[in-house]
Amino acid sequence: MNLILRTATLALLLSQLGCRTSSPMSTASGIRHFYLGTYSTQLGHVDGKAKGISYWSIDLESGGLSKEAGPWPIVNASHLCTSLDGRNLYAISETSEYEGKEDGYLTSYGVDPKNGHLESLGSISSQGVGPAYVALDQSGRFLLLANYVAGNVVVYPRGKKGRLQPPSANIQHSGSSINPDRQEGPHPHSIITSPENDFVLVADLGLDKIKVYGFDEETGELTPQSDRDVSVPAGSGPRHLAFHPSGHYVYLTLEMSSQVAAYRYNQGQLTLVDLYSTLPPTFSGSSSNAELRITSNGRFLYASNRGHDSIAAFTINADSGELTFVHTISTQGKTPRNFAIVPGDKLLVAGNQDSHSILSFHIDQESGRLTSTGKKAATPSPVLFHFDSRH
């Protein structure tokens, strides 16, 4: 086997294990680490009781969960991401006040490479009230943010030591949809870049649309591509987006209708495959879905249900992008807003926002079915899991 082939094979194996090539021994230890974002104040949708971001470990065999450090104080850290090199963590504060003004904010942290501890590098305005989602572009040079309440999307260049610079783009959405309580105006709920880093997709719950932008990875500028925008069924409320590892498909949770929408993707164009309920056919109560995650091997998709209080599992047809419902499983608590697939695709960890617990599940490698590990930990107001890219 020549050197190029050996290198490519090693990289593929590491990516399937959820590792970065800079830390290939991380999974061998049998432990993975994650940051847990939490709610700390009372909002309309949550009575937050936590104090900030904490650092946890999960045992890859048993699914056991242990708090390692924290909390690092921060208000309503409901979404997090780390830089590609793992040296920085970014957290939004889902709030309506910053430095005496109506605004939300972001905090940049330096990450201690020895133990994952966080050091604040300072905060910056989110350019609007109620930030909901933050993510890096594929190059790692820019941070993208969606302000749910204010209805705008913002791009920040990353500067020295990972500190955020003044925005390179700030675009205000406009319009509404049919639900006067939830869709009286624009509410961007997630923002991601395409695998090629040339387009940005924004799920706007208030508009019932996926907004598409051209993205300049040199300048961080956004260019509206209204001819590529996609409308979803009125009143369904698009929430979170995720690309299939192949890059050929995009999946979207429809929060208000408890569905997942599947799309074929080609150079910024989205074509609907189908819509799939995340609830069992016998359920008749009130529920809304939230997060969705796809295993790194592209075989399985999961979505959380709040109200039904469960995780729904699907298999993915790699040739068509179609989903097949497998089952739902209880999260043994209330309001599973967020969850994550543990790198390696063998475990899933979920948080019950309103009953203050996190727990883990085994993922069956053939069927995608989830079974409880029996491991559960009490912790206040968990909302966002983000795995440490170092180990």
Secondary structure, DSSP 8 states (H G I E B T S, - for coil): --HHHHHHHHHHHHHHTT--TT-TTTGGGTEEEEEEEE--SEETTEE----EEEEEEEETTT--EEEEEEEEE-S----EEE-TTSSEEEEEE--S-BTTBS--EEEEEEE-TTT--EEEEEEEE-SSS-EEEEEE-TTSSEEEEEETTTTEEEEEEB-GGG-B-S-SEEEE-----S-TTT-SS--EEEEEE-TTSSEEEEEETTTTEEEEEEE-TTT--EEE-GGG-EE-STT--EEEEEE-TTSSEEEEEETTTTEEEEEEEETTEEEEEEEEESS-TT--S--EEEEEEE-TTSSEEEEEEETTTEEEEEEE-TTT--EEEEEEEE-SSS----EEE-TTSSEEEEEETTTTEEEEEEE-TTT--EEEEEEEEE-SSEEEEEE-S--
